[in-house]
Amino acid sequence: MNRVGYGAMRLAGPKVWGFPENPESARQVLRLAVELGVDFFDTANAYGPRTVNQLIGQALRPPPEGVIVGNKVGAERGPDQSWIVDGRPETVRRQVHEALTDMGTQASELTYLRLVGDTPGVHQHIPLEESLGVLVELRDKGLIRRIGLSGASPQMLARAQQMTPIAAVQNRFNLLDRSGVQVLADCEAQGILFIPYFPLAAGRLSSYHELTGPAERLHATPAQVALAWLLRRSPSMVVIPGTSNPEHLRANVAAAEVAEHLTEVEVTRLTELVDESKASLDQVT
């Protein structure tokens, strides 16, 4: 697997709502990603809602051999465009079927269950076992091939593994936010992919000398160095930067080459921007 994937959230309209102004440009970006060797895409029913999955289906139907689309279920959008974690079994089941329809496929290569282990907020109080049980059932029926978790605490990951193997975990993790470090360590120990969301810290990185120094030396951008650091931080890491701009997409994919040329000293300085021994997420068990 190419360890630089593609996060599709930015293909939706403003505030991740509706279709973008130019849907064909969005479809072209998705096709370009495949041409550049991207074989892992990240999406969710809540993006749009459903419009991003529909764009993926239109652009990549059928998905090329070897391409994995990871889709998150268990989150809804309110009429005010708010984000709501909704793990009710009926919601999870409906969203799996919606995603298969929207992307025009018979089975999901990877379906994540959205949890609240790293983002406490508006959510339905549903036991993990009830929500996850639906994905296990649908996997046993052949509609899902791999199960993942999104927003998992270490305790949630351990509980989930009592029910089913977990292929991937998606949590917040970047140069400024190491709240997912314990989950990352668990994934490393157990051979689980770790997929950091907000890998570029929502654009708050450009002023750090630890980034700009290596960027200047390697004729790269600070964003490329930040992605490169993630790749060097852990072999379990698969990054999913998102963009609707073809040139930004090319630059993101090129971060894999930048990672090969970061020195150990540069990697260490970047890692030491945050004291990971004190990093923790708001535990929701």
C-alpha positions as CSV (number, residue, x, y, z in Angstrom):
1,M,0.0,0.0,0.0
2,N,1.1,3.5,-0.8
3,R,1.5,5.2,2.6
4,V,0.3,8.5,1.3
5,G,-3.5,8.2,0.8
6,Y,-6.2,10.7,0.0
7,G,-8.8,12.2,2.4
8,A,-11.9,13.1,0.4
9,M,-13.7,15.4,2.8
10,R,-12.6,18.6,1.0
11,L,-14.4,17.5,-2.2
12,A,-17.8,18.4,-0.7
13,G,-19.3,21.9,-0.9
14,P,-18.6,24.6,1.7
15,K,-18.7,23.4,5.3
16,V,-18.6,19.9,3.9
17,W,-22.2,20.3,2.8
18,G,-23.7,19.4,-0.6
19,F,-21.8,19.1,-3.9
20,P,-18.9,21.3,-4.8
21,E,-19.3,24.1,-7.3
22,N,-17.6,22.0,-10.0
23,P,-18.3,18.3,-9.4
24,E,-16.3,17.3,-12.5
25,S,-13.2,18.9,-11.1
26,A,-13.6,16.9,-8.0
27,R,-14.0,13.7,-10.0
28,Q,-10.8,14.6,-12.0
29,V,-8.9,15.0,-8.8
30,L,-9.9,11.5,-7.7
31,R,-8.8,10.0,-11.0
32,L,-5.5,11.9,-10.8
33,A,-4.9,10.5,-7.4
34,V,-5.2,7.0,-8.8
35,E,-2.8,7.9,-11.7
36,L,-0.3,9.1,-9.1
37,G,-0.4,5.8,-7.3
38,V,-2.7,6.6,-4.5
39,D,-4.5,3.3,-3.5
40,F,-6.1,4.3,-0.2
41,F,-9.0,6.8,0.0
42,D,-10.8,8.0,3.1
43,T,-14.4,9.1,3.1
44,A,-17.6,9.1,5.2
45,N,-21.4,9.1,4.7
46,A,-21.5,12.3,6.7
47,Y,-19.4,14.2,4.1
48,G,-22.1,16.0,2.1
49,P,-23.9,14.1,3.5
50,R,-23.4,11.3,0.9
51,T,-22.2,13.6,-1.8
52,V,-18.5,12.8,-1.5
53,N,-19.3,9.0,-1.7
54,Q,-21.3,9.7,-4.8
55,L,-18.5,11.6,-6.4
56,I,-16.1,8.7,-5.6
57,G,-18.6,6.3,-7.1
58,Q,-18.9,8.4,-10.3
59,A,-15.1,8.8,-10.6
60,L,-13.8,5.4,-9.7
61,R,-16.6,3.0,-10.5
62,P,-15.5,0.2,-10.5
63,P,-12.6,0.9,-8.1
64,P,-9.3,-0.1,-9.7
65,E,-7.8,-3.4,-8.5
66,G,-5.9,-2.8,-5.3
67,V,-7.6,0.4,-4.4
68,I,-9.1,0.5,-0.9
69,V,-11.8,3.0,0.1
70,G,-12.2,3.4,3.8
71,N,-15.7,4.7,4.7
72,K,-16.9,5.9,8.1
73,V,-20.4,5.2,9.3
74,G,-22.0,6.1,12.6
75,A,-22.0,9.8,12.1
76,E,-24.8,12.0,10.8
77,R,-25.3,15.7,10.0
78,G,-28.0,17.7,11.6
79,P,-30.3,20.1,9.6
80,D,-28.1,22.9,10.9
81,Q,-25.0,21.2,9.3
82,S,-23.8,20.1,12.8
83,W,-21.9,16.8,13.2
84,I,-23.5,14.1,15.3
85,V,-22.0,10.7,16.3
86,D,-24.9,8.3,15.9
87,G,-24.0,4.7,16.5
88,R,-27.5,3.3,16.7
89,P,-27.6,-0.1,15.0
90,E,-30.3,1.1,12.5
91,T,-28.1,4.1,11.5
92,V,-25.0,2.0,11.1
93,R,-26.8,-0.6,9.0
94,R,-28.5,2.0,6.8
95,Q,-25.3,3.9,6.2
96,V,-23.4,0.8,5.1
97,H,-26.0,0.1,2.5
98,E,-26.1,3.8,1.4
99,A,-22.4,3.8,0.9
100,L,-22.5,0.7,-1.2
101,T,-25.2,2.3,-3.4
102,D,-23.4,5.6,-3.6
103,M,-20.0,4.1,-4.5
104,G,-21.5,1.4,-6.8
105,T,-19.8,-1.5,-5.2
106,Q,-20.9,-4.9,-3.9
107,A,-18.8,-4.8,-0.7
108,S,-16.8,-2.3,1.3
109,E,-13.1,-3.0,1.5
110,L,-13.0,-1.1,4.8
111,T,-15.7,0.3,7.0
112,Y,-14.9,2.3,10.1
113,L,-17.2,2.8,13.0
114,R,-17.1,6.4,14.2
115,L,-16.7,6.6,17.9
116,V,-16.2,9.5,20.4
117,G,-13.0,8.4,22.1
118,D,-11.1,11.4,20.8
119,T,-13.8,14.0,20.2
120,P,-16.4,14.2,23.0
121,G,-19.4,16.1,21.8
122,V,-22.9,15.5,20.5
123,H,-23.6,11.8,20.3
124,Q,-26.0,9.0,20.9
125,H,-25.2,6.9,24.0
126,I,-25.1,3.6,22.4
127,P,-22.9,0.7,23.7
128,L,-19.9,0.0,21.4
129,E,-20.9,-3.6,21.2
130,E,-24.3,-2.8,19.7
131,S,-22.9,-0.6,17.0
132,L,-19.9,-2.8,16.2
133,G,-22.1,-5.9,16.2
134,V,-23.9,-4.6,13.1
135,L,-20.6,-4.3,11.2
136,V,-19.6,-7.8,12.3
137,E,-22.9,-9.1,11.0
138,L,-22.6,-7.3,7.7
139,R,-19.0,-8.5,7.3
140,D,-20.1,-12.1,7.9
141,K,-22.7,-11.6,5.1
142,G,-19.9,-10.4,2.7
143,L,-20.9,-6.7,2.6
144,I,-17.7,-5.6,4.4
145,R,-14.2,-7.0,4.1
146,R,-12.4,-5.2,6.9
147,I,-13.6,-3.3,10.0
148,G,-11.9,-0.2,11.5
149,L,-12.5,2.3,14.2
150,S,-12.5,6.1,14.0
151,G,-12.0,8.2,17.1
152,A,-11.1,5.3,19.4
153,S,-9.7,5.4,22.9
154,P,-7.3,2.6,23.9
155,Q,-10.1,1.1,26.0
156,M,-12.5,1.1,23.0
157,L,-9.9,-0.6,20.8
158,A,-9.5,-3.3,23.3
159,R,-13.2,-3.8,23.7
160,A,-13.7,-3.9,19.9
161,Q,-11.0,-6.6,19.5
162,Q,-12.9,-8.9,21.8
163,M,-15.5,-9.0,19.1
164,T,-13.6,-8.8,15.8
165,P,-10.1,-8.1,14.3
166,I,-9.6,-4.4,13.7
167,A,-7.7,-3.5,10.5
168,A,-7.3,0.2,11.0
169,V,-7.8,3.0,13.5
170,Q,-8.3,6.6,12.5
171,N,-7.6,9.2,15.3
172,R,-6.3,12.8,15.6
173,F,-2.5,12.9,15.3
174,N,-0.2,15.5,13.9
175,L,2.9,17.6,14.9
176,L,0.9,19.7,17.4
177,D,-1.7,17.1,18.6
178,R,-0.3,13.8,19.8
179,S,-3.5,12.8,21.7
180,G,-3.6,9.5,19.8
181,V,-0.2,8.4,20.9
182,Q,-1.3,5.5,23.1
183,V,-3.7,4.2,20.4
184,L,-0.8,4.5,17.9
185,A,1.4,2.5,20.2
186,D,-1.3,-0.2,20.5
187,C,-1.7,-0.3,16.7
188,E,2.1,-0.6,16.2
189,A,2.2,-3.5,18.7
190,Q,-0.7,-5.3,17.1
191,G,-0.1,-4.7,13.3
192,I,-3.0,-2.4,12.9
193,L,-2.9,0.6,10.4
194,F,-3.0,4.0,12.1
195,I,-4.5,6.7,9.9
196,P,-4.2,10.2,11.5
197,Y,-6.8,12.7,10.6
198,F,-6.1,16.5,10.5
199,P,-2.5,15.4,9.6
200,L,-1.5,19.0,8.9
201,A,-3.0,20.5,12.1
202,A,-5.6,22.5,10.1
203,G,-2.9,24.7,8.6
204,R,-1.2,25.8,11.8
205,L,2.3,24.6,11.1
206,S,4.0,27.0,8.7
207,S,5.8,29.1,11.3
208,Y,7.8,26.4,13.0
209,H,11.5,26.5,12.3
210,E,11.7,22.7,12.8
211,L,9.5,22.5,9.7
212,T,10.8,25.4,7.6
213,G,14.5,24.4,8.1
214,P,14.1,21.0,6.5
215,A,11.7,22.4,3.9
216,E,14.3,24.9,2.7
217,R,17.1,22.3,2.7
218,L,15.0,19.8,0.7
219,H,13.3,22.4,-1.6
220,A,10.0,21.2,-0.1
221,T,7.0,22.8,1.6
222,P,6.4,22.8,5.4
223,A,3.3,20.7,4.7
224,Q,5.3,18.1,2.8
225,V,7.7,17.9,5.8
226,A,4.9,17.6,8.2
227,L,3.5,14.6,6.2
228,A,7.0,13.2,5.9
229,W,7.5,13.3,9.6
230,L,4.3,11.3,10.2
231,L,5.6,8.7,7.8
232,R,8.8,8.6,9.7
233,R,7.2,8.7,13.1
234,S,5.7,5.2,12.7
235,P,5.7,2.4,10.1
236,S,2.0,1.8,11.0
237,M,1.1,5.3,9.7
238,V,-0.9,5.9,6.5
239,V,-1.5,9.6,5.9
240,I,-4.6,11.0,4.2
241,P,-4.1,14.7,3.4
242,G,-7.1,16.1,1.5
243,T,-7.3,18.7,-1.2
244,S,-9.4,19.7,-4.2
245,N,-6.3,21.2,-6.0
246,P,-4.4,19.0,-8.4
247,E,-1.0,20.6,-7.7
248,H,-1.5,20.3,-3.9
249,L,-2.4,16.6,-4.6
250,R,0.9,16.1,-6.5
251,A,2.8,17.8,-3.6
252,N,1.1,15.6,-1.0
253,V,2.0,12.4,-2.8
254,A,5.6,13.6,-3.2
255,A,5.9,13.8,0.6
256,A,6.8,10.1,0.6
257,E,10.0,11.0,-1.2
258,V,10.7,13.9,1.2
259,A,10.4,11.4,4.1
260,E,13.3,9.4,2.7
261,H,15.6,12.5,2.9
262,L,14.7,13.8,6.4
263,T,17.7,13.3,8.7
264,E,17.3,11.5,12.0
265,V,18.2,14.8,13.8
266,E,15.4,16.6,11.9
267,V,12.9,13.8,12.7
268,T,13.9,14.0,16.4
269,R,13.5,17.8,16.6
270,L,10.1,17.5,15.0
271,T,9.0,14.8,17.4
272,E,10.2,16.8,20.4
273,L,7.9,19.7,19.5
274,V,5.4,18.0,21.8
275,D,6.1,16.0,25.0
276,E,4.4,12.8,24.0
277,S,4.7,11.4,27.5
278,K,2.1,14.0,28.6
279,A,-0.2,13.6,25.6
280,S,-3.6,12.1,26.2
281,L,-7.1,12.3,24.8
282,D,-10.3,12.9,26.7
283,Q,-11.0,9.4,27.7
284,V,-14.4,8.1,26.7
285,T,-14.8,4.5,27.5
